[in-house]
Amino acid sequence: MSDLLAARSQMAVSLAFHIVFAVIGIAMPLMMVLAERRWQVTGHAIYLDLAKRWAKGTAILFAVGAVSGTVLSFELGLLWPRFMELAGAIIGMPFSLEGFAFFTEAIFLGIYLYGWERVSRRAHLWAGVAVAVSGAASGIFVVIANAWMNAPAGFELVNGQAVNVDPVAAMANAAAVSQTLHMTLAAYAATGFAVAGVHAVLLLKDPANAFHRRALEIALIVGAPAAVLQPISGDLSARHIAAHQPVKLAAAEAVFRTQAGAPLTLGGWPDAAARETRFAVRVPYALSLLAFHDPQAVVRGLDQVPESEWPNVRAVHFSFDLMVAAGTYLALVALWTGWLAWRRADLARNRWLMRAVALATPLGFVAAEAGWMVTELGRQPWVIYGVLKTADAVTPMPGLMVPFLTFTLLYCCLGVIVVWLLYRHIIRSPAVPEWRGFYMPGGGTRDTGGAS
Amino acid sequence: MTLADWLAGVIFVALNTYAVLGGADFGGGVWDLLALGPRRERQRELIADAIGPVWEANHVWLILAIVLLFTCFPPAFARLGTLLHIPLALVLIGIVLRGSAFTFWRYGADEAQHYWGVVFAIASLITPLLLGTTAGAIASGALGDRGPMSGDGFYGTYVAPWLNPFALSVGLFALVAFAFLAAVYLTLEARERELQEDFRRRALASGVGVFLAAVVALLLSLTGAPRVRDGLIFATWALPLHLLTAAAAITALAALWVRRWRVARGAAVTQVSLILWGWALSQYPDILPPDLSIASAAAPAATLRLVLGALALGGLVLLPSLFYLFRVFKGSVRLT
């Protein structure tokens, strides 16, 4: 394994690990605040229990997210010093803003977690709101920085030096809106469906458990609308990359030859040497229609750039199809849920819906990870699209295999421990079966706290 | 003072704040490791309760310093990341283990809890040692520009700058100073007289340790860090600074002796901060001695102006929030 590949792998592992916690850190506080608000409005202790459990989950996941985010901010310099030397002044601004948002998040999370008895009920709820808002804001700032790598703006390159630096123009880059929208929705959809899925599994065994019913409800309120909106935002993203990052689109869709009226390629086995994709299902004109909203539009293929500037077509195409498939599944389940809710059906007793939601548990995260594979692998061999190649950005230090293996091992251990802790302390049914049988039709009032 | 000087100052303020707040959280971990005597478990509980609500926020000062460094002084960040890859990677592992172990320990409530406490404590020992060592490597001027053909080899380029007596002595100083701060703060957190006395003894002992570690580092700087030596011994501001630092140190120890806890806290923070600013002054106007100055490493003025504006706006949100956090959790404590 070359040092460059080791550095790329370490960055990939660090990002893939951190994204899970970042995504949960954006959406989980919202669920926790919704549960607390319902407790304050309805007085049902079950919502307080839910808010406290989700707060506990947020605390564990936030801590791991904070340290893995710290690792990433250092790794920018440890692995990619030449990238930072060029890009720091241009794109450091959103990172600085993210620093502030993260600071606000950490402060109010401390107040939320430890302040149940120390601040007023109103102040406590607002602390939760501050956590939810600043969590979303910090995600948005970081994605803006990534969007700049895909659509660099706000500087001119003269003899390898950036001049006329304009950090505001860099933040307002062409990819910023579509990417931040797509990622923020992804966070709510993935977390909402992951939590809903876990509770759906438990409801399949115990459909009357009021605790899991309420948890499912709030999780779906957060996850389902985002999952329905996500394909629309995906369309925005696709049209952006069609116009501004044609090589990425060509790789995602395995389009080897520039053509008008391009078909949509589903699945298949891209063969870069033969410049064709075997065993794929093709929908005529669909790619031109989706990417440019015109069935006859010309889609630029990989043939527009030399093969040395191609990303790994197979990996990008596979990731893209995986993301779209998982996202489509979530959107369909969300629509089905919405339809049933509108008909005032009892969601938790609809076994087919519960099975479908249970199946969705990992899919939001699968889609998010696959989406990041598309955007990162699809930009290669560039770290800043068209400006700086990844190979020219890597640190000169040899032996990068060692930190790669060390951090991978560290993250594997952490991942196992977090899953185990979440299972033991957050997901399992409450030890006292007091919520058993307390189904509250129409928000009834039978649960006055363990009166069974 | 140029715009770049101001921003370098802001970064150093963030580092200073990290040292006196986040550093004390590390120090708490050290005292957790060294918890002794009949009140051992109560000492550990006190430490965890004191750290719990604030340590995430305290940690962000480091992140703020890092993002401001790479935004405002990208070449300095790039060189630090390259030449100090090994100790910084180890610091990161320490930060990851410490942060996650603390949370697992607090939220675990199961048979593995004890091990998380141990991981937390050991990571709290090693991380400040390495953080201080990187600071020592910077101060010693070993991070000069070297091309790919410097001929120093792997050891000379990536190991020798930080694995040397002076840099390690600064690491030791950081560790002892953080432990000292933590012990002083804990006298104010304790709700029982006996615990207060436990940490008073620890504060007095580590206060003497801070003095000794500082003397060792200063002696080693004679050969190991000429810039620091010249700054801290021969500069015009050196004597007043030393006198002030000594006054703060003596005040801290005397206040601990007569149990004036708040005075001791103020003096201890002043003492550690003055030592940090002594380092900063000794290497000014360089950001990475011997050859990278604040002016030559600075980002374009457009970036610096914008960051300064963002800092002002961010401060408007941040400072009241921080004040609120500390008022809620660090207000007066009554002894029981």
Contacts between the chains, C-beta under 8 A, distances in Angstrom:
chain1	res1	chain2	res2	distance
A	56	B	107	6.0
A	59	B	103	6.3
A	59	B	106	7.9
A	59	B	107	6.3
A	60	B	103	5.5
A	60	B	104	7.4
A	60	B	107	5.6
A	62	B	56	7.1
A	63	B	56	7.1
A	63	B	99	5.4
A	63	B	100	5.9
A	63	B	102	7.1
A	63	B	103	3.7
A	64	B	99	7.5
A	64	B	100	5.3
A	64	B	103	7.4
A	66	B	56	6.1
A	66	B	59	6.5
A	66	B	99	6.3
A	67	B	95	5.5
A	67	B	96	4.5
A	67	B	98	8.0
A	67	B	99	3.9
A	67	B	100	6.1
A	68	B	96	7.0
A	69	B	63	7.5
A	70	B	59	7.4
A	70	B	62	7.2
A	70	B	63	5.9
A	70	B	92	6.9
A	70	B	95	5.7
A	70	B	96	7.8
A	70	B	99	8.0
A	71	B	92	5.0
A	71	B	95	7.6
A	71	B	96	6.3
A	73	B	63	6.0
A	73	B	66	5.3
A	73	B	67	6.3
A	74	B	66	6.7
A	74	B	81	7.3
A	74	B	88	5.9
A	74	B	89	8.0
A	74	B	91	7.9
A	74	B	92	5.6
A	75	B	92	7.9
A	76	B	70	6.8
A	76	B	81	7.5
A	77	B	70	6.6
A	77	B	77	5.0
A	77	B	78	6.2
A	77	B	80	6.3
A	77	B	81	2.6
A	77	B	82	7.7
A	77	B	88	7.9
A	78	B	81	4.7
A	78	B	85	5.1
A	78	B	88	6.1
A	78	B	89	6.2
A	79	B	81	7.8
A	81	B	77	7.6
A	81	B	78	3.6
A	81	B	79	7.2
A	81	B	81	4.7
A	81	B	82	4.7
A	82	B	78	6.7
A	84	B	70	5.4
A	84	B	74	5.7
A	84	B	77	5.6
A	84	B	78	5.2
A	84	B	81	7.1
A	85	B	74	4.9
A	85	B	75	5.5
A	85	B	77	7.7
A	85	B	78	4.0
A	86	B	74	7.5
A	87	B	74	7.6
A	88	B	70	4.3
A	88	B	71	5.7
A	88	B	73	7.9
A	88	B	74	3.0
A	88	B	77	6.2
A	88	B	78	7.8
A	88	B	299	6.7
A	89	B	71	6.7
A	89	B	72	7.7
A	89	B	74	5.4
A	89	B	299	3.3
A	89	B	300	5.8
A	89	B	303	4.6
A	90	B	303	7.5
A	92	B	67	6.5
A	92	B	68	7.9
A	92	B	70	5.6
A	92	B	71	2.4
A	92	B	72	7.2
A	92	B	74	7.4
A	92	B	299	7.3
A	92	B	303	6.9
A	92	B	307	7.4
A	93	B	71	6.5
A	93	B	303	7.0
A	93	B	306	6.0
A	93	B	307	6.7
A	93	B	310	6.9
A	95	B	67	4.3
A	95	B	70	7.2
A	95	B	71	6.4
A	96	B	64	7.9
A	96	B	67	5.2
A	96	B	68	6.2
A	96	B	71	5.4
A	96	B	307	5.8
A	96	B	310	5.7
A	96	B	311	7.8
A	96	B	314	7.9
A	97	B	310	6.1
A	97	B	314	7.4
A	98	B	67	7.2
A	99	B	60	7.0
A	99	B	63	5.7
A	99	B	64	4.6
A	99	B	67	4.7
A	99	B	68	7.5
A	99	B	314	7.9
A	100	B	64	7.9
A	100	B	310	7.4
A	100	B	314	3.8
A	100	B	317	6.8
A	100	B	318	6.2
A	102	B	60	5.8
A	102	B	63	6.6
A	103	B	57	6.8
A	103	B	60	4.5
A	103	B	64	6.8
A	103	B	314	7.8
A	103	B	318	5.7
A	103	B	321	7.9
A	104	B	317	6.2
A	104	B	318	6.8
A	104	B	321	6.0
A	106	B	56	4.0
A	106	B	57	4.4
A	106	B	59	7.2
A	106	B	60	5.2
A	107	B	57	4.7
A	107	B	318	7.8
A	107	B	321	4.7
A	107	B	322	6.1
A	107	B	324	7.7
A	107	B	325	4.8
A	108	B	321	7.0
A	109	B	56	6.3
A	110	B	52	7.8
A	110	B	53	4.3
A	110	B	54	5.9
A	110	B	56	6.0
A	110	B	57	5.8
A	110	B	325	5.8
A	110	B	329	7.3
A	111	B	53	7.4
A	111	B	324	7.3
A	111	B	325	6.0
A	111	B	328	6.1
A	113	B	52	7.9
A	113	B	53	7.2
A	114	B	52	5.9
A	114	B	53	4.0
A	114	B	329	6.6
A	115	B	53	7.6
A	115	B	328	5.9
A	115	B	329	7.9
A	118	B	328	5.3
A	118	B	329	7.3
A	119	B	328	6.1
A	130	B	321	7.9
A	162	B	300	7.9
A	163	B	300	7.8
A	165	B	299	7.3
A	165	B	300	4.4
A	165	B	302	5.5
A	165	B	303	5.8
A	166	B	302	6.1
A	167	B	302	6.6
A	167	B	303	5.3
A	167	B	306	5.2
A	168	B	306	7.0
A	395	B	81	6.9
A	395	B	82	5.4
A	395	B	85	6.6
A	396	B	82	6.6
A	396	B	148	5.8
A	397	B	82	6.4
A	397	B	85	5.1
A	397	B	158	5.8
A	398	B	154	6.7
A	399	B	154	7.6
A	403	B	85	7.7
A	403	B	89	5.3
A	406	B	89	7.6
A	406	B	93	7.1
A	407	B	93	7.8
A	410	B	93	6.3
A	410	B	96	6.3
A	410	B	97	7.8
A	414	B	96	7.3
A	414	B	100	5.8
A	417	B	100	7.5
A	417	B	104	6.4
A	418	B	100	7.9
A	421	B	104	6.3
A	421	B	107	6.9
A	421	B	108	6.7
A	424	B	110	6.8
A	425	B	107	6.4
A	425	B	108	8.0
A	425	B	109	7.4
